[in-house]
Amino acid sequence: MSRLALVAVGVAAAVVLAGCAAPRPLPTPTPTPSETVGPTGDGVLRIGTLFPMSGDVSFIGPAMVAAVEIAVRDINAAGGVLGEPVEVFYRNSGASSDDRLETAFAELVEREVDVVIGPASSALAERLIPLAEAADVTVISPAATYPTVRSAAPQGVFFRTIPAYDQQATAIVRAVADDGGQSVALITTGDALGFSFELAVRAALEQEGMRLSSIEQLDAATNVDRLAFSVTGGEPDAVILATGTPLAEQNAAVLAALIERGAAPEQLWLTAQNLADYSESVEAGLLEGVSGVLEGADASEQFITRLRQSDPFLRTFRYAPETYDAVVLAALAAAVADDDGGLSIARTLTLAAGDGVPCASFGECIEVLSTEPAIDYEGLSGPLTLDEAGDVVEGDLGLYRYTAENVAERVGVLPIVAR
C-alpha cells in the first residue's frame, strides 16, 4: 500500500516583522491561476500495453494481456468511451537488461495511444516516465511497486493500481499496534529501497506512538548471529525483515538465528521482497507462525474463468485484477474529463476512484455519472483510492502465514487505510 518511500517535503517559512512603528497593511497575495488542460483527444481512447513477454518475469505477462482483453470487451459492451469503442495495442516491454521498452513505446506513440498500461517493473517504469511525459501519454502500472518511481514522475503522468512497497511498512506497523505491540525492530538493506522502507516504518511508528528498538542492515557479508543478538537484545514486540530476493541465503539464516535467539515466530514479519518458500532452506517447522505481506489481489474464481477463456494456458493470475482495474480507471477518467487525451486522463484519474458514489464496473459507473457528479470505482483489486501522487492509499495487501512446511499460505488481507 502499505503500504520505504523517498519523500521530499517542501517547507514554507513565515517571517513575522515586529517593531514600534505602526503596522503596515498586509499585502494581498495575487492568486496563482490553476493549470487547465484543454481537450487533446481525437474522440477514440487508444490504450497501449507494455507487459513482459520475454525475460525472467515473462510468466506474468500473459495474464496481464488477458485482463486487458476482458476489460476492453466489458467497456465496449457498455457503449465504449464517449460513444466510441476503445482500441488497444499490445507490445513487449522486455526486461530491464535490454532496450525493448524504448522501441515498443515509440511504436505505441506512432499508434497515437493516450494511455499505457504497464510496465510491470519499477526499473522500466522509471525509464518510461520521461518518454511518456514528452509524448503526453498517461502511464498506469499494475505492478511497479518501488517508491523510488515517484521521484521520476514530477509531472503527474504516472499512476499505479497496486500499493507501493512502503505501504507494506505502514500496514505491518499498524497490525503490530492493533495487537498491542509497543516496539519494532527493522532489518533492511543499505540501498535506496531499504532507506525508503525505513522512513515509512519510522513515520508509522511515530503515528502509532511506538518506538523503533533497533535497525540493522543486511548484506552478503553480515554476521547473522551477531545481527540476531543485537535485534533480540532490544526485546522488540515485532521484527520486520525487509531485505530482498538477492539475499535469499542470508534471509533464511537471519530467520533461523532470530528464532534461535528467542524470537517467537509470531513476532516475525516478512515483506514481499522476502516472502519466499523456505521449505528447503531451514529446519522443518521452524517458521510456522511467521507472518508476511504480499501486494496483489487474489483473482476470484469467476475472474479466473474469464481469464482462461482468453488464454487457456495461463500459469499464474498475478497482477491480473490490478491490470483490469487500470484499464477501467483510464476509461472512466476519460469519461469524467469528457476527453480521451492523455493529459485529460491524468488530470481526472484520481477522481474516478475518489469520494463519489461507489460503483464496481465501467457500465455501473457510467450509469452513476448520468445522474451524479462524482464516482468512486471500487475494482477487482480493492477500494483503489489514489492520492495526488497517483499512489494507492486505500486498498488491501495479502496477509500470509507460514505453515509447518515453511511455506507461506494466504490467510486473509491486511488493509491499507488512512488514519
N, C-alpha and C positions, 0 to 999 in steps of 0.2 A: 502498500500500500504504500509497515506497513510499510510501513508500512513500514555517516552514510550519505546524506546528501551534502554536496559542497554548496553552501548557501551564502550569497553575498547580500549583506544588509546595508542599505543606504540610510544614513542618519542625518537628519536636518538639524542644524544648530540654531537656536534662537538667542539673539543678543538683546538684552534689555538695558536701555540707557536711562540712568537716573541722575538727577542733579538739582541745583537750587533754582535753575531757570524755569520759567513757565513751560509746561509740557506742550510740545508741538503736536498738531493733529497727526494721527496715524495715516500713512499713505494707503490709498485704496488700491489693492492689487488688481492688475489687469488680467482678466480671465484668459486662460490659455485655451484656444479653441481645440475641441476634441477632434481627433483624426476621423475622417469619414472615408468610407470606401464605396466608390461608385460601382455600378454593375460592371462586371468584367467577363461574365459568361456569354456563351453563344446560344443558350437555350437547351443544350444537351449536357448532362452530367457524365463526364468520362472519368472512369476510375482505372488507374494502373496499379498493378501489384508487383512487389519486389520480394519474393519469397525464396528461401534456399532450396534450389532443386539440384544442387551439386555441393560437394564439400562434406565436412564432418557432421553437420546437423541437417543434412538434406532429408532425413527421415521425417521431419516435422512439416516440410513444405507441402506435401500432397493434401493433408487435412486442411491446411490454410486455404489452398486453392478451392477445395470442395466447399468450404464455408463461404467463400466469396460467391461462388456459383449459386448457392442456396439463397444467400441474402439478395443478390441481384434479381433472381427469379421472384422472390417474395415482393420486392419493391416494384418490379414491373407488373406483377399480377395485381398490385394495389393501385395501378394507374401511372406508375413511374414518377419521376421528379419533374414538377412544373409541367405536367402533361406529356412528357416525352420519356421513352424508355431509357434506362441507364445503359451505357456502353462500358465494357470492361476489356482491358488488355493485360495479358499476363507476361511477366518477364522473370528471368532467373537473377536473383541478387548476387549469386555466387557466395564466396566466402571472404572473410576479412583479409585473407592472404593473396587474393587476386584482384583484378581490376574490372571484373564483370559489372559491378554496380554502376560505375560511371557510364559505360556503354549502354546498359539496359535503361538507365534513366533518360539518357539522350534520346533513345528510341521512343520512350513514352512521351517525352516532350514533343517530338515530331507528330505524335498521335493527338496532341493537344489535350492531354489529360489535365483534369482540375485537381484531382486528389490522388495520392499514392498511399496504398495500404501496405505497410511494411516499413523497413525490413525487420527481420527477427533478431538481428544482432545489434547491440548497443554501439559497437565499433563501426558498423556500417551506417547506423543512424547518424553518427557524428560526421561521417563523410558525406552523407546525403543532404544534410540540413542546409549548408551554404548553397548547394546546387538548387535545391528546392526554393530557397529564398530568391535567388536570382531569376527563377522561372515563374514566380508567383504561384507555386504549387503547394498545397497543404499536404502534410505528411502525418499519417496516423499509424503508429506501430502497435501491434497486438502483443509484442513480446520483448521489446527493448527495455530493460528494467534499470539499467545503471543510472544513478542520479547525476553522473557527470554529463549526461546528454543535455541536461537543462542549460548548462553554461554554453553549449554550442548553438542554442536556439534563442537568441535575444529578440528576434523579430516576431515570435509568436506563430510560427507556421508548423511547429511540431507538437503533436498530442499523442497520448497513449491510452489504451483501454485496459492496461494491466498495471497493478500497483508498482511503483518504483521500489527498488531494493531497500531504500531507507525506511519505507513504510513498515518493513518487517521488524525493524528495531522498535518502533513505536508500539506495534501490536504486541510484541513479546513482553515489553516492559509493562504494558497495561495488564496483560494476563497475569504476570507475576504479582502486580499490585492488587489485582482483584482476588488473588489467593492469599493476601495478607503479607506478602513479601515486603521487606524494607530495604534490601540491598541487592546489588547485581555486580558480578564480575564479568569483564569482557575480554575475550581473546580474539584478536583480529590480525590483520596484515598491515604492513607499513606503507602501502600504496594509497593512491587517491581514493579507491573504493573503500578501503579499510578506514581511512580518515573520515570519509563522509558518513560511514556507519557509526563511527564513534561519536560524531557530532549529533546524530539523531538519537543515540542512546542517552547522551548527556541531557539533551533537551527533554526527552521523555521522562527521565528520572527527576529532573527539576520540576516538571509539571505535576508529577505524582507525589512529590515530597519524599523521594527516595534518594539513596546515596550510591555512588559508584565505589565499591570496596577496593577494586584494583582493575588495572588494564594491562594486558600483556600482548606482545606482538609475536606471531609465529612465523617462522620461515624454515627453510630446509636445514639450517644449522642450529636450530633451537634445541636446547636440552629440555626435553619434555618433562622429565622428572622434576627438575628444578622449577619449571613453569608451574606444574601442578602443585608443588609445595607452596609456592608464592600465592597462588589463587586460593587454595583451600585455607591457608593461614588467615585470610581475611574473613572467614566464615560467612560467605555470601549466602543469601537465600536462593539465588539462582546464578547460573553461569551460562553466558551466551557464547557459543563458538561461531564466529563469523569470519571464516577464512575462505577457502576456495578449493575447487577440484584439483588444481595443480599440486596441492599439499595433501593429497588423499592419504598417503602413508603417515604423514605427521598427524593428520586429523584423527586417525584410528588410534595412534599411540597416545595422543593427548587425552582422548576419552578414557582409554584404559587406565592411564596414570591418574586422572582425576578421581575415578571410582576407587582405585586402589588407595588413594589418599583420604578416602572417607566421604567423598561427594556422593550423594544418592542419585541414582539415575533420574528420578523425578525432578531434580534440581537443574538438570542439563537441558539446554535448548540449542538446536541447530538451525541455521538459516538455509535458504535454498541453495547456497553455494556448496554446502557440505552434507546435504540430506541425501546420503548415499546408502548403498547396500553394503553393510559391514559383516555379512554372514561369513565371509571367508577371511576376514582380517582381524577379528577379535574373538575372544573366547565365547562360546555359545551361551546365550542368556545374559551376557554382561550388560547389554544396552536396553534390556527390557524396561520400559517405562520412560525412556528418554523421549522428549518432545521435539518437534520441528515444524517449520512452516515452509510452504512452497507456494509461489504465485501461480495463478492459473486456475480457472474454474473447472469443475468436473462437468463433462458433457452429459446431458441427460440421455436416457435410453432412446427417447423419441428423436433427439437431435442426432444421435449416433446412427440411427436407422436412416435418417435423411442423408447424412454424410456418406454412408455406404452405398446409397443409391447413386450418388455422384461418382464415387470411387470405391468399388467393392474390395480393393486390395489395400485399404488403409491399415497401417500397423499401429498408429497412435492417433489420438484425438486432441493432443496437447495444443493449446492456443486457438483451437477452432472456435470456441464461444467468443473469445476476445476479438477474433477476426470478423466473425459475423457482426458483432456489435459495432466494430469500426466502420464497416460499410453502411450500416443502418444510420449511425450517427452522422456520417458525411451526407447522406441523402436528406436526413431531417434538417441538418444545418442549412443545406441549400434551400429547402422549403421555407424555413424560418426567414432566411435572408431574401427570399424571392429572387434568387440569382444563383446560378451554378458555378460561378467563377471561384477559383481557389482562394483568393483574398476574402471574398464574402463568406465562404465556408469557414475559414479560420476565425473570422470575427464572430460568428454565431454558433460555433461548435459547442462551446460551454453552455450556451442557452438551451441547446437541445437536451441536455442532461442536467437541467438546472432545478429551479424551485417551483415549477409549474404543476399542472395536473399529471399525475403518474399515468404512463401508458407503456405497454410491453411489446409492441410490434410497430413496424412502419405504418401499416394501414390504420391501426388504432390511434397512433399519434397524429396522423394526418386528419383523422376524423375529429380528434380533440381540437386541433388547430382551427377547424372550421367554425368553432363556437367559443374557443378560449384563446387568450393571448399568449399563453406560455405552456410548455410541456416539460415533463421530466421522464425521459426514456429510461426505463429500467430493463436492462438487457439480459441475455443469457449468462453473462459473466458477473452479474450483480447490479447494485444500485447505480454505479458508474457516475457519481458526481465528480465533476472536474473543477480544478481551481484555475486561476488565471494563467498559471504556467503550463496548463494542459495536462496536469497530473491527476490521477485518481485519488480523491481524498475521502471517499466513502465507498467501501466495497468489502470484499472478502478475500482472505488468504486461506489456503488449505491447511488444516491442522492435522499433523501426523504424530503417531506414537509408535515406538519400536516394539516389536514382538520378541518373544524368546529366541527367535531365529535371527535376531539382529537386523531385521528388515523393517523399514518404515511402512506403516499402514495408515491410510487416511481414516480419521475418526470424526471429522467434522470441519468446521470453519472457524477462523479467528477473524472477527470483524475489524475493519478499519473505520473508525468513526472519529469525528472531531469532538473534542471535549472543551 
